[in-house]
Amino acid sequence: MRRIVRIAAVTVAGLFGFSILWVLAYAILPVPGTPLMVIRAIDGDGWRHKWRALEEISPHLVRAVIAAEDSRFCDHMGVDLDAVEKALERNQSGKRLRGGSTISQQVAKNAFLWPDRSWLRKGVELWFTLLVESFWSKKRILEVYLNIVEWAPGTYGAEAAARAWFGKGADDLSPHEAALLAAILPNPQKWKANPPGRYVASRGGVLQQRMEIVRRDALDACVR
């Protein structure tokens, strides 16, 4: 029994150490791929992904993503408890399901973990979120997010998304185009940025207004 306990302790310690080294590596190196990319490729969606530094991505898209996904990104330390509480209240009221995950949590989930809704996966996600917030700058977190998030079947990252939907580089996106890209993030497997459906077009218009608030109130100050 003692030997089993020792083996288990060494295994757990090794996993913790490996996770820290993995996060430290991605603090410097471009993320080459994610578990979701592999799964989608096996399913036949393809793999369109090209890394771009944050400086090579339109600031309009930076503001659009913050407006759409995590307006308190610069203020929280990985978990936005207010957003979680509001999401729970909304879901319990029977309205459209909505998550409370921050951009940091989405980076932890997409860069390091498998798609799943189990409590085990959620617990590991919180651990990686803590590591990401501890070892990466906010600028790096958003840079990784914009480079690995799915924007269409088999299409990952801002550069591939801009090319696929608008035929231009990520650095040349207009405010309207950036808002439409951010609008489809909750469901990139079904929604289209160009031409947008009624809901995406409406949400894009709302996000353009929110993008002005992000700019006016410097909600993107931590990544400038």
C-alpha positions as CSV (number, residue, x, y, z in Angstrom):
1,M,0.0,0.0,0.0
2,R,2.8,2.4,0.9
3,R,4.4,1.7,-2.5
4,I,1.2,2.4,-4.3
5,V,0.9,5.7,-2.3
6,R,4.4,6.6,-3.3
7,I,3.9,5.9,-6.9
8,A,0.7,7.9,-6.9
9,A,2.4,10.8,-5.2
10,V,5.3,10.7,-7.7
11,T,2.8,10.6,-10.6
12,V,0.8,13.5,-9.3
13,A,4.0,15.5,-8.7
14,G,5.2,14.7,-12.2
15,L,1.9,15.8,-13.8
16,F,2.0,19.1,-11.8
17,G,5.6,19.7,-12.9
18,F,4.9,18.9,-16.5
19,S,1.9,21.2,-16.6
20,I,4.1,24.1,-15.3
21,L,6.8,23.4,-17.8
22,W,4.1,23.2,-20.6
23,V,2.7,26.6,-19.6
24,L,6.2,28.2,-19.4
25,A,7.0,26.9,-22.9
26,Y,3.8,28.4,-24.3
27,A,4.7,31.7,-22.6
28,I,7.4,32.1,-25.3
29,L,6.7,29.7,-28.2
30,P,3.8,29.9,-30.6
31,V,1.1,27.3,-29.9
32,P,1.4,24.8,-32.8
33,G,-1.9,23.2,-32.3
34,T,-4.6,22.2,-29.7
35,P,-6.5,19.1,-28.8
36,L,-9.6,20.5,-30.5
37,M,-7.7,21.1,-33.7
38,V,-6.6,17.5,-33.8
39,I,-10.2,16.3,-33.1
40,R,-11.7,18.5,-35.8
41,A,-9.0,17.4,-38.3
42,I,-9.8,13.7,-37.6
43,D,-13.4,14.5,-38.1
44,G,-12.6,15.9,-41.6
45,D,-12.8,19.7,-40.9
46,G,-9.3,20.4,-42.0
47,W,-6.7,22.5,-40.2
48,R,-6.2,26.2,-41.3
49,H,-4.1,28.0,-38.7
50,K,-1.4,30.6,-39.0
51,W,0.2,32.3,-36.0
52,R,0.3,36.1,-35.9
53,A,1.9,38.3,-33.2
54,L,-0.6,40.5,-31.3
55,E,0.9,43.6,-33.1
56,E,0.0,42.0,-36.4
57,I,-3.7,41.7,-35.5
58,S,-6.1,44.6,-35.9
59,P,-6.8,46.4,-32.6
60,H,-10.4,46.4,-33.7
61,L,-10.5,42.7,-33.2
62,V,-8.8,43.0,-29.8
63,R,-11.6,45.3,-28.7
64,A,-14.3,43.2,-30.3
65,V,-13.2,40.1,-28.5
66,I,-12.9,41.8,-25.2
67,A,-16.4,43.4,-25.7
68,A,-17.9,40.1,-26.7
69,E,-16.2,37.6,-24.4
70,D,-14.7,39.3,-21.3
71,S,-15.1,43.0,-20.7
72,R,-13.3,42.7,-17.3
73,F,-10.3,40.9,-18.8
74,C,-7.8,43.5,-17.6
75,D,-9.2,43.5,-14.1
76,H,-9.7,39.9,-13.0
77,M,-7.1,37.2,-12.2
78,G,-8.5,34.5,-14.4
79,V,-12.0,33.9,-13.0
80,D,-14.8,36.6,-13.1
81,L,-17.1,35.6,-10.2
82,D,-19.6,38.3,-11.2
83,A,-19.9,36.9,-14.7
84,V,-20.3,33.3,-13.4
85,E,-23.1,34.4,-11.0
86,K,-24.9,36.2,-13.8
87,A,-24.5,33.3,-16.2
88,L,-26.0,30.9,-13.5
89,E,-28.9,33.3,-13.0
90,R,-29.6,33.5,-16.7
91,N,-29.4,29.8,-17.3
92,Q,-31.7,29.0,-14.3
93,S,-34.2,31.5,-15.6
94,G,-34.6,29.4,-18.8
95,K,-33.0,32.0,-21.1
96,R,-30.4,31.2,-23.8
97,L,-27.5,29.2,-22.2
98,R,-24.5,31.3,-21.6
99,G,-21.1,30.5,-20.0
100,G,-19.2,32.6,-17.5
101,S,-15.7,31.6,-18.7
102,T,-13.2,34.4,-19.0
103,I,-10.7,34.7,-21.9
104,S,-8.0,33.2,-19.6
105,Q,-10.2,30.2,-18.9
106,Q,-10.9,29.7,-22.6
107,V,-7.2,29.8,-23.3
108,A,-6.5,27.2,-20.6
109,K,-9.3,25.0,-21.9
110,N,-8.4,25.3,-25.6
111,A,-4.6,25.3,-25.4
112,F,-4.1,22.5,-23.0
113,L,-7.2,20.4,-22.5
114,W,-9.7,18.1,-24.2
115,P,-13.3,19.2,-25.0
116,D,-15.5,18.0,-22.1
117,R,-18.0,19.3,-19.5
118,S,-17.0,17.0,-16.6
119,W,-16.1,18.3,-13.2
120,L,-12.6,16.7,-13.6
121,R,-11.9,18.7,-16.7
122,K,-13.3,21.9,-15.1
123,G,-11.0,21.4,-12.1
124,V,-7.9,20.9,-14.4
125,E,-9.0,24.0,-16.4
126,L,-8.9,26.1,-13.2
127,W,-5.4,24.8,-12.4
128,F,-4.2,25.8,-15.9
129,T,-6.0,29.1,-15.6
130,L,-4.1,29.8,-12.4
131,L,-0.8,28.9,-14.1
132,V,-1.6,31.0,-17.2
133,E,-2.4,34.1,-15.1
134,S,0.7,33.5,-12.9
135,F,3.3,33.1,-15.7
136,W,1.9,35.0,-18.7
137,S,1.1,38.6,-19.2
138,K,-2.4,39.7,-20.1
139,K,-1.0,40.6,-23.5
140,R,0.3,37.1,-24.0
141,I,-3.0,35.5,-22.9
142,L,-5.0,37.5,-25.5
143,E,-2.3,36.8,-28.1
144,V,-2.7,33.1,-27.6
145,Y,-6.5,33.3,-27.5
146,L,-6.7,35.2,-30.8
147,N,-4.4,32.6,-32.4
148,I,-6.1,29.4,-31.3
149,V,-9.8,30.1,-31.0
150,E,-12.0,28.4,-33.6
151,W,-13.7,30.8,-36.1
152,A,-15.2,28.3,-38.6
153,P,-15.0,24.5,-39.1
154,G,-11.2,23.8,-39.4
155,T,-10.3,27.5,-39.2
156,Y,-8.3,28.7,-36.1
157,G,-6.9,32.0,-35.2
158,A,-7.4,35.6,-36.4
159,E,-5.3,35.3,-39.5
160,A,-7.0,32.2,-40.9
161,A,-10.4,33.7,-39.9
162,A,-9.8,37.0,-41.6
163,R,-8.6,35.2,-44.8
164,A,-11.5,32.8,-44.8
165,W,-14.3,35.2,-44.1
166,F,-13.1,38.5,-45.7
167,G,-10.1,37.6,-47.9
168,K,-7.7,39.9,-46.0
169,G,-5.1,39.7,-43.3
170,A,-5.9,40.0,-39.6
171,D,-4.1,43.3,-39.5
172,D,-6.5,44.9,-42.0
173,L,-9.9,44.1,-40.4
174,S,-12.3,47.0,-40.1
175,P,-14.4,47.6,-37.0
176,H,-17.4,46.1,-38.7
177,E,-15.6,43.0,-39.8
178,A,-14.0,42.6,-36.4
179,A,-17.4,42.8,-34.7
180,L,-18.8,40.1,-37.0
181,L,-15.9,37.8,-36.2
182,A,-16.4,38.3,-32.5
183,A,-20.2,37.8,-32.9
184,I,-19.8,34.2,-34.2
185,L,-17.4,33.0,-31.5
186,P,-20.1,31.3,-29.4
187,N,-21.0,29.0,-32.3
188,P,-18.4,29.1,-35.1
189,Q,-19.5,25.7,-36.4
190,K,-22.8,27.1,-37.5
191,W,-22.8,30.9,-37.6
192,K,-21.3,32.8,-40.5
193,A,-19.5,36.2,-40.4
194,N,-19.9,36.8,-44.2
195,P,-22.6,37.0,-45.1
196,P,-24.0,37.2,-41.6
197,G,-27.4,35.9,-40.7
198,R,-29.9,38.1,-38.9
199,Y,-28.8,37.3,-35.4
200,V,-25.1,37.6,-36.2
201,A,-25.6,40.9,-38.0
202,S,-27.6,42.3,-35.0
203,R,-25.1,41.0,-32.5
204,G,-22.3,42.5,-34.6
205,G,-24.0,45.9,-34.5
206,V,-24.3,45.7,-30.7
207,L,-20.6,44.7,-30.4
208,Q,-19.5,47.7,-32.5
209,Q,-21.1,49.9,-29.9
210,R,-19.5,48.0,-27.1
211,M,-16.1,48.3,-28.8
212,E,-16.4,52.0,-28.5
213,I,-17.0,51.6,-24.8
214,V,-13.9,49.4,-24.6
215,R,-11.9,52.1,-26.3
216,R,-13.4,55.0,-24.3
217,D,-13.0,53.3,-20.9
218,A,-9.6,51.8,-21.7
219,L,-10.9,48.3,-21.0
220,D,-8.1,47.0,-23.3
221,A,-5.3,49.0,-21.5
222,C,-3.5,45.9,-20.3
223,V,-2.9,44.7,-23.9
224,R,-1.9,47.9,-25.6
